[in-house]
Amino acid sequence: MRVESWEHENVAFRPQDVRETTWSVDHVGGETYFTIRTYGPNGGSAKQIVQFDRGRAIELVKILKREFSL
């Protein structure tokens, strides 16, 4: 899944299980993508893949800086 835009949502926090998570940087067709992969409790193939292009990465960094007062 490639992130197209960030929309703020107000939902109740629900603790999640800790799972193996990896990241990579891929270069495709002149574009750079930051990819996060999460895995199930027994490993195996990725259960969710989220990709950010440069623009979405910049937006995410701004959000994280604001929300965590970084």
N, C-alpha and C positions, 0 to 999 in steps of 0.2 A: 504494500500500500504506500503510495507516495502522498505526502502531506501537501495539500493545495493551499490551505489557509488555516489560520488559528482562530478559533471562536471560543470566547470565554463561556464557561458553563458553571452554574452554581449547583453542585451536587453534594450530598453528604459523604464525608470521608468514610471509606471502608477499608480496613487493613487488608493487604494482599499477601499471599505467600511469597517467600523469597525464591526466585528461580535463577538459573544460569542465564546470563545476558552477555552478548558480545556486540562489538561494533566494528565497522570497517569503513574505509573510504574507497569509493569506486569512481573511475573515470569512464564515462560512456558518451560517445558522440560529442566530445568537447565540453561536456558538463561534468561537474563533480558532485557526487552524492554521498552523504553521510548516512549509513545504514545501521539500524539497531535491530538485533535479532533476539527474541526471547524463546526459551525452551521449556518444555513440559517438565514435570517432576522427575521423570526417568530419562531425561536427556533426549537423544534422538534428533529428529529434524526440527527445524525452527517452527514454533507454533504461531509466532507473529513476527512480521518484518515491517519496519517503518522506515521510509526513506525521506531525507530532507535534501532539497537542492540548496544552493547558496542563499537564495533569498529567504527561504523558510528557516534556515539555520540562523541567519542574522536576526530574524524576528524572534526566534526561540531564545537566543542569547539575551536580547533586550527584555523579554518577559522574565526570564530567570533572574537577571540582574535586579529588575524592579521588585519582584515578589520575594526575593531572598536578601534584599538590601546589600547586594554585592558591590 
